[in-house]
Amino acid sequence: MLTDIKYSKEGARNYLILPCGKEMEQDFRVKMLERNRLHHFLPCKLCHMNGQVFLYYDITSKVSLHNYRNGKTWNGIEVKRLADALVEAQNELEKYLLDYNGLVLNSEVIYYDYESDHYCFLYYPREERSSNVYGEMFEYLIDNLDVADETVTNIMYELFEEAEQGVLSIKRLQKKLEDSSADLQESSAALEASKTESRLADMQANEAHRAVVDYGEEAVQNRNFNAMSVGELDEHYDSGKGKSKCRRKSRSSLIVYTLVVFFAVLGEIGVAATYFLLNCNQKEQIILISVALVLFFLFCFGISLCIKEQAFQKRKEQYNAALVDYREQDYLSVPQPTLQNVTMEDFLYRGKKAQEQEKQGDETVFFASENTYEYKLFALDKKNKVHVSLQNLPCTIGKARGMVNYCIEDSSVSRMHARVECRNGHYILTDLNSTNGTYVNGMPLDPNEQIEIEPGDEIRFGNMKYCFR
């Protein structure tokens, strides 16, 4: 059945398409799917095309379970949530007098709906009858269980044989999970706490990486970023063609503000001397007082600008110090770097490369170019200056923090938009049922379509453009 699935994008709607024989056009189950909105099932409509009949399932704003989990393991709470959704789906089928045989429980066609925050299942009316409805789903869960969660692991293995024989009721699984709910919550809470801590650490790593990339943006474009220390970056920004306008403005502004205050004080002294030493008439006194007020205003204005500039410089120093102290617990054994001797590569890789260089000494080691070259998605938009590293694959791209490997915060990008993975040395791009589409060299991909990308290809996620090289 899965080999017959096709995907189509019509405007802002995405559809999963399955063939439906003409003899089933008047089938009771097809009519029930068309005329009723089953809350836990994909919306379905019957379409005719080239003399053939197809079932169009609306998968807009949904992502398949396989892509939603993105290789993550299942703990007890998550398994129970899926089981609860299945029981509710069964109750819906019974309400509309539909049999369970049309329920397709494959991770590729079970969808998670972001908007309603629940699982949606595929009901495909078919002539053949299968007694093992839950076997495929149990096999998927067994392969992806979090083995650290012993409670749910024991339950799943206990019921696996029943699922294989096709005699298991999903309500029995739900009952088992409910009986062990206290143990599940305790074990899952501990697991989630450790995973949350790990995710926060990874998010901090990504933010620090972005900050460093932003700091050395011009050096990155010149491909000298990894070889430059922070001190060298300062020299690079302060000299020659590579000067940073923001840094020049920051340094020169403080001098200008100081001069304004200095000349305002001199002016006030001159006005006071003129007022008291010379015999001025009433008109001249009014002019001197007006000038004194203007100079006093300039003095206050200059003082306030100086204070703001000094506060900005102080925050900047604290930020740079935070970069050096970043995630100190991960490399306590490495001598702590300073802003004068730390390199960006040492910082990003937590000092590991520095240790390797100490071990190697002065030896020259040959590295094959194909082993050291790292592909990236280089941003092509002026408003987007951060590149997507493809060092760790597969890499899921989207705007849902905590669910994707790389977050693009843009309204045109879906929560889970696309994925890049490497298969036998070939880079494969997959659209994850995105709303605004994924484009390769201007050509749109169908929902869930996979395509091989090559260096130089232009890739677009919604409105965000990148170049793969």
C-alpha positions as CSV (number, residue, x, y, z in Angstrom):
1,M,0.0,0.0,0.0
2,L,2.8,2.4,0.9
3,T,4.3,2.0,-2.6
4,D,1.1,3.4,-4.1
5,I,1.3,6.6,-2.1
6,K,1.8,9.8,-4.0
7,Y,1.9,13.4,-2.8
8,S,0.6,16.6,-4.3
9,K,0.7,20.3,-3.5
10,E,-2.3,22.4,-4.5
11,G,-1.8,26.1,-3.5
12,A,-1.3,26.1,0.3
13,R,-2.8,22.6,0.7
14,N,-0.8,19.3,0.7
15,Y,-2.3,16.0,-0.1
16,L,-1.5,12.3,0.3
17,I,-3.0,10.4,-2.6
18,L,-4.0,6.7,-2.7
19,P,-5.8,4.9,-5.6
20,C,-9.4,3.8,-5.0
21,G,-11.0,1.3,-7.4
22,K,-14.2,2.3,-9.1
23,E,-16.0,-0.6,-7.4
24,M,-15.2,1.1,-4.1
25,E,-16.6,4.5,-5.1
26,Q,-20.0,3.6,-3.7
27,D,-18.5,1.8,-0.7
28,F,-20.1,2.6,2.7
29,R,-16.7,3.3,4.3
30,V,-15.7,5.8,1.6
31,K,-19.0,7.7,1.9
32,M,-18.6,7.9,5.7
33,L,-15.0,9.2,5.3
34,E,-16.2,11.9,2.8
35,R,-19.3,13.1,4.6
36,N,-18.1,13.1,8.2
37,R,-15.2,14.8,9.9
38,L,-13.4,12.2,12.0
39,H,-11.4,14.1,14.5
40,H,-8.5,11.6,14.8
41,F,-8.3,10.8,11.1
42,L,-6.9,12.6,8.1
43,P,-9.7,14.5,6.2
44,C,-10.5,12.7,3.0
45,K,-12.2,13.5,-0.4
46,L,-12.8,11.5,-3.5
47,C,-11.3,12.8,-6.8
48,H,-11.6,11.6,-10.4
49,M,-8.6,12.0,-12.7
50,N,-8.0,10.5,-16.2
51,G,-10.8,8.0,-15.7
52,Q,-9.4,6.8,-12.4
53,V,-10.6,7.4,-8.8
54,F,-8.3,8.6,-6.0
55,L,-8.6,9.3,-2.3
56,Y,-7.1,12.7,-1.4
57,Y,-6.0,12.9,2.3
58,D,-5.3,16.5,3.6
59,I,-1.9,16.5,5.4
60,T,-1.5,20.3,5.5
61,S,0.3,21.5,8.7
62,K,0.9,18.0,9.7
63,V,4.1,15.9,9.8
64,S,4.5,12.2,9.7
65,L,5.4,10.4,12.9
66,H,8.7,9.2,11.4
67,N,9.7,12.8,10.7
68,Y,8.2,14.2,13.8
69,R,10.1,12.0,16.1
70,N,13.3,12.5,14.1
71,G,15.1,9.5,15.4
72,K,14.1,10.3,19.1
73,T,13.3,7.4,21.3
74,W,9.9,6.8,23.0
75,N,9.4,6.9,26.7
76,G,6.4,5.8,28.7
77,I,4.5,9.1,28.7
78,E,4.8,9.4,24.9
79,V,3.7,5.7,24.3
80,K,0.7,6.3,26.5
81,R,-0.2,9.4,24.7
82,L,-0.1,7.5,21.4
83,A,-2.2,4.7,22.9
84,D,-4.8,7.1,24.2
85,A,-5.1,8.7,20.7
86,L,-5.5,5.2,19.2
87,V,-8.3,4.3,21.7
88,E,-10.1,7.5,20.8
89,A,-9.7,6.8,17.1
90,Q,-11.2,3.3,17.6
91,N,-14.1,4.8,19.4
92,E,-14.7,7.1,16.4
93,L,-14.6,4.1,14.1
94,E,-17.2,2.3,16.2
95,K,-19.4,5.4,16.2
96,Y,-19.5,5.5,12.4
97,L,-19.7,1.7,12.1
98,L,-16.3,1.4,10.4
99,D,-14.1,-1.7,10.9
100,Y,-10.5,-1.7,12.1
101,N,-9.1,-3.3,9.0
102,G,-8.8,0.0,7.2
103,L,-6.6,1.5,10.0
104,V,-3.1,1.9,8.7
105,L,-0.6,2.1,11.6
106,N,2.7,2.8,9.8
107,S,5.0,5.6,11.1
108,E,5.1,7.0,7.6
109,V,1.3,7.7,7.5
110,I,0.6,8.4,11.1
111,Y,0.6,12.2,11.3
112,Y,1.0,14.8,14.1
113,D,-1.2,17.9,13.8
114,Y,0.6,21.0,15.1
115,E,-2.5,23.1,15.2
116,S,-4.7,20.7,17.3
117,D,-1.8,19.0,19.1
118,H,-2.9,15.4,18.5
119,Y,-2.2,12.4,16.3
120,C,-4.1,11.8,13.1
121,F,-4.4,8.3,11.5
122,L,-5.0,7.1,8.0
123,Y,-8.1,5.1,7.2
124,Y,-7.9,3.4,3.8
125,P,-10.8,1.2,2.8
126,R,-9.5,-1.9,1.2
127,E,-10.9,-5.3,0.2
128,E,-8.3,-7.5,1.9
129,R,-8.7,-8.3,5.6
130,S,-5.8,-8.2,7.9
131,S,-6.0,-9.6,11.5
132,N,-2.6,-8.1,12.5
133,V,-3.5,-4.4,12.6
134,Y,-1.2,-3.4,15.4
135,G,1.8,-5.5,14.6
136,E,3.6,-3.0,12.4
137,M,3.1,-0.2,14.9
138,F,4.4,-2.4,17.8
139,E,7.4,-3.3,15.8
140,Y,8.2,0.4,15.2
141,L,7.8,1.2,18.9
142,I,9.9,-1.7,20.0
143,D,12.7,-0.6,17.6
144,N,12.6,3.0,19.0
145,L,11.9,2.5,22.7
146,D,14.0,4.3,25.2
147,V,15.7,1.4,26.9
148,A,16.5,3.5,29.9
149,D,12.8,3.6,30.7
150,E,12.5,0.0,32.1
151,T,8.8,0.3,32.9
152,V,7.5,0.8,29.4
153,T,10.1,-1.5,27.9
154,N,8.9,-4.4,30.0
155,I,5.2,-3.7,29.2
156,M,6.0,-3.4,25.4
157,Y,8.0,-6.6,25.3
158,E,5.3,-8.4,27.3
159,L,2.6,-7.5,24.8
160,F,4.8,-7.7,21.6
161,E,4.0,-11.4,21.1
162,E,0.2,-10.8,21.3
163,A,0.6,-8.0,18.8
164,E,2.5,-10.3,16.4
165,Q,-0.3,-12.9,16.6
166,G,-2.9,-10.2,16.0
167,V,-4.8,-10.9,19.2
168,L,-3.8,-7.7,21.1
169,S,-6.4,-5.0,21.8
170,I,-5.0,-1.5,22.0
171,K,-7.2,-1.0,25.1
172,R,-5.2,-3.7,26.8
173,L,-2.0,-1.7,26.1
174,Q,-3.7,1.5,27.5
175,K,-4.9,-0.4,30.6
176,K,-1.3,-1.7,31.2
177,L,0.1,1.8,30.8
178,E,-2.5,3.3,33.1
179,D,-1.8,0.7,35.8
180,S,1.9,1.7,35.7
181,S,1.2,5.4,35.3
182,A,2.9,6.4,38.6
183,D,6.1,4.5,37.6
184,L,5.9,5.9,34.1
185,Q,5.7,9.5,35.3
186,E,8.5,9.1,37.7
187,S,10.9,7.5,35.2
188,S,9.8,9.7,32.3
189,A,10.2,12.8,34.5
190,A,13.8,11.9,35.3
191,L,14.5,11.2,31.6
192,E,12.9,14.4,30.5
193,A,14.9,16.4,33.0
194,S,18.2,15.0,31.7
195,K,17.1,15.5,28.1
196,T,15.9,19.0,28.8
197,E,19.3,19.8,30.3
198,S,21.0,18.4,27.3
199,R,18.7,20.4,24.9
200,L,19.4,23.6,26.8
201,A,23.1,23.0,26.6
202,D,22.8,22.4,22.8
203,M,20.7,25.5,22.4
204,Q,23.4,27.5,24.3
205,A,26.0,26.0,22.0
206,N,24.1,27.0,18.9
207,E,23.5,30.5,20.3
208,A,27.2,30.9,21.1
209,H,28.1,29.6,17.7
210,R,25.8,32.1,16.0
211,A,27.3,34.9,18.2
212,V,30.8,33.9,17.2
213,V,29.8,33.7,13.5
214,D,28.2,37.1,13.7
215,Y,31.3,38.6,15.4
216,G,33.5,37.2,12.7
217,E,31.1,37.5,9.8
218,E,33.5,39.3,7.5
219,A,36.3,36.9,8.3
220,V,34.0,34.0,7.6
221,Q,33.3,35.4,4.1
222,N,37.0,35.6,3.5
223,R,37.4,32.0,4.8
224,N,39.9,33.1,7.4
225,F,37.6,32.7,10.4
226,N,38.8,29.4,11.8
227,A,42.5,30.5,11.7
228,M,42.0,33.9,13.4
229,S,42.1,34.5,17.1
230,V,39.9,37.0,18.9
231,G,42.8,39.4,19.2
232,E,43.6,39.0,15.5
233,L,39.9,39.7,14.7
234,D,40.2,43.0,16.6
235,E,43.2,43.9,14.6
236,H,41.5,42.9,11.4
237,Y,38.5,45.1,12.2
238,D,40.7,48.0,13.3
239,S,43.0,48.2,10.3
240,G,43.0,48.5,6.5
241,K,40.1,47.5,4.3
242,G,38.6,45.1,6.8
243,K,37.6,47.7,9.4
244,S,34.2,47.4,10.9
245,K,32.0,50.5,10.6
246,C,30.3,49.7,13.9
247,R,33.5,49.4,15.8
248,R,35.0,52.7,14.3
249,K,31.8,54.5,15.2
250,S,31.8,53.1,18.7
251,R,35.3,54.4,19.4
252,S,35.1,57.7,17.6
253,S,31.7,58.5,19.2
254,L,33.1,58.5,22.7
255,I,35.8,61.0,21.6
256,V,33.3,63.3,20.0
257,Y,31.0,63.2,23.0
258,T,33.9,64.1,25.3
259,L,34.9,67.0,23.1
260,V,31.3,68.3,23.2
261,V,31.4,68.3,27.0
262,F,34.8,69.9,27.0
263,F,33.9,72.8,24.7
264,A,30.5,73.3,26.5
265,V,32.4,73.8,29.8
266,L,34.9,76.2,28.1
267,G,31.9,78.1,26.7
268,E,30.2,78.4,30.1
269,I,33.5,79.7,31.6
270,G,33.8,82.3,28.8
271,V,30.2,83.4,29.2
272,A,30.5,83.8,33.0
273,A,33.7,85.8,32.7
274,T,32.1,88.1,30.1
275,Y,29.1,88.6,32.3
276,F,30.9,89.5,35.5
277,L,34.0,91.3,34.1
278,L,32.4,93.5,31.5
279,N,29.8,96.2,32.1
280,C,27.0,94.8,29.8
281,N,23.7,96.4,29.2
282,Q,20.4,94.6,29.6
283,K,20.2,93.4,26.0
284,E,23.7,92.0,26.1
285,Q,23.0,90.2,29.4
286,I,19.9,88.5,27.9
287,I,22.1,87.2,25.0
288,L,24.8,85.9,27.4
289,I,22.2,84.1,29.5
290,S,20.7,82.5,26.3
291,V,24.1,81.3,25.2
292,A,24.8,79.9,28.7
293,L,21.5,77.9,28.6
294,V,22.4,76.5,25.2
295,L,25.9,75.5,26.4
296,F,24.4,73.9,29.5
297,F,22.1,71.9,27.4
298,L,25.0,70.7,25.2
299,F,27.0,69.8,28.4
300,C,24.1,67.7,29.8
301,F,23.6,66.0,26.4
302,G,27.3,65.2,26.0
303,I,27.4,63.8,29.5
304,S,24.4,61.5,28.9
305,L,25.9,60.2,25.6
306,C,29.2,59.5,27.3
307,I,27.5,57.5,30.1
308,K,25.5,55.5,27.5
309,E,28.6,54.8,25.5
310,Q,30.6,53.6,28.6
311,A,27.7,51.3,29.6
312,F,27.6,49.8,26.1
313,Q,31.4,49.1,26.2
314,K,31.0,47.5,29.7
315,R,28.2,45.2,28.4
316,K,30.3,44.3,25.4
317,E,33.2,43.3,27.7
318,Q,30.9,41.2,29.8
319,Y,29.6,39.5,26.6
320,N,33.1,38.7,25.4
321,A,34.0,37.3,28.9
322,A,30.9,35.2,28.8
323,L,32.0,33.7,25.4
324,V,35.3,32.6,27.0
325,D,33.6,31.1,30.1
326,Y,31.0,29.4,27.9
327,R,30.2,25.8,29.0
328,E,33.3,25.7,31.3
329,Q,32.3,22.3,32.7
330,D,32.7,20.6,29.3
331,Y,36.5,21.3,29.1
332,L,37.7,21.8,32.7
333,S,40.8,19.7,31.9
334,V,41.8,22.1,29.1
335,P,43.8,25.2,30.1
336,Q,41.3,28.1,30.0
337,P,41.8,30.3,27.0
338,T,41.8,34.1,27.1
339,L,40.6,36.6,24.5
340,Q,44.2,37.1,23.4
341,N,45.1,33.5,22.6
342,V,41.8,31.7,21.9
343,T,41.0,30.8,18.3
344,M,37.5,30.4,17.0
345,E,38.1,26.7,16.2
346,D,39.4,26.0,19.7
347,F,36.4,27.7,21.1
348,L,33.8,25.9,19.0
349,Y,35.4,22.5,19.6
350,R,36.0,23.0,23.3
351,G,39.7,22.9,23.2
352,K,39.9,19.4,21.6
353,K,41.9,20.6,18.6
354,A,44.4,22.4,20.9
355,Q,45.0,19.1,22.7
356,E,45.6,17.3,19.5
357,Q,48.1,19.9,18.3
358,E,50.0,19.5,21.6
359,K,50.2,15.8,21.1
360,Q,51.3,16.1,17.5
361,G,54.0,18.6,18.1
362,D,55.7,19.9,15.0
363,E,54.8,16.9,12.8
364,T,53.1,17.7,9.5
365,V,50.1,15.4,8.9
366,F,48.6,14.8,5.5
367,F,44.8,15.1,5.4
368,A,42.8,14.1,2.3
369,S,40.7,17.0,1.0
370,E,37.6,14.8,0.7
371,N,37.9,14.0,4.5
372,T,38.3,17.6,5.7
373,Y,35.9,19.5,3.5
374,E,32.6,20.3,5.1
375,Y,29.5,21.3,3.1
376,K,27.3,24.1,4.3
377,L,24.2,25.9,3.2
378,F,25.4,29.5,2.7
379,A,22.7,32.2,3.2
380,L,22.0,34.4,0.2
381,D,19.6,36.9,1.8
382,K,20.9,40.2,3.1
383,K,18.8,39.9,6.3
384,N,20.1,36.4,7.0
385,K,23.9,36.1,7.6
386,V,24.1,32.8,9.4
387,H,25.0,29.7,7.5
388,V,23.7,26.2,8.1
389,S,26.4,23.7,9.0
390,L,26.0,20.2,7.6
391,Q,28.7,18.6,9.8
392,N,26.2,16.5,11.8
393,L,23.7,14.7,9.6
394,P,20.8,14.1,9.3
395,C,20.0,17.8,9.8
396,T,16.3,18.8,10.2
397,I,15.6,22.5,9.4
398,G,12.5,24.4,10.6
399,K,11.4,27.1,13.1
400,A,10.3,24.8,16.0
401,R,13.0,25.1,18.6
402,G,13.8,21.8,20.3
403,M,12.3,19.8,17.5
404,V,14.8,20.6,14.7
405,N,18.5,20.5,14.4
406,Y,18.7,24.0,12.9
407,C,16.2,26.8,13.6
408,I,15.3,29.4,11.0
409,E,13.1,32.0,12.6
410,D,11.1,33.2,9.6
411,S,7.3,33.2,9.2
412,S,7.6,31.5,5.7
413,V,9.4,28.5,7.2
414,S,7.4,25.6,8.5
415,R,7.9,24.2,12.0
416,M,9.6,21.1,10.5
417,H,10.4,22.2,6.9
418,A,13.1,20.0,5.4
419,R,15.8,17.5,6.1
420,V,19.3,17.0,4.7
421,E,21.0,13.6,5.0
422,C,24.0,11.8,3.5
423,R,23.6,8.4,1.9
424,N,26.7,6.7,0.5
425,G,28.4,10.1,-0.1
426,H,25.3,11.6,-1.7
427,Y,23.5,14.5,-0.1
428,I,19.7,14.0,-0.1
429,L,17.2,16.9,0.6
430,T,13.7,15.9,1.7
431,D,10.7,18.3,2.0
432,L,8.8,17.5,5.2
433,N,5.4,18.4,4.0
434,S,6.1,22.2,4.3
435,T,3.4,24.8,3.8
436,N,5.4,27.2,1.6
437,G,7.5,24.5,-0.1
438,T,11.1,23.6,-0.6
439,Y,12.8,24.6,-3.9
440,V,15.9,23.4,-5.6
441,N,17.2,25.7,-8.4
442,G,13.7,27.3,-8.6
443,M,11.9,23.9,-9.0
444,P,9.4,23.1,-6.2
445,L,9.5,19.7,-4.5
446,D,6.4,17.7,-3.8
447,P,5.5,17.1,-0.2
448,N,7.9,14.5,1.3
449,E,9.8,14.3,-2.1
450,Q,13.5,13.5,-1.9
451,I,16.1,14.8,-4.3
452,E,19.9,14.6,-4.5
453,I,21.6,18.0,-4.3
454,E,25.0,19.0,-5.7
455,P,27.4,21.8,-4.9
456,G,26.2,25.1,-6.4
457,D,22.5,24.3,-6.1
458,E,20.3,27.1,-4.9
459,I,17.9,25.9,-2.1
460,R,15.0,27.8,-0.8
461,F,12.9,27.2,2.3
462,G,9.9,29.4,2.0
463,N,11.5,32.8,1.4
464,M,14.9,31.9,2.8
465,K,17.5,31.3,0.1
466,Y,20.7,29.2,0.5
467,C,23.5,27.9,-1.7
468,F,24.8,24.4,-1.1
469,R,28.6,24.3,-1.4
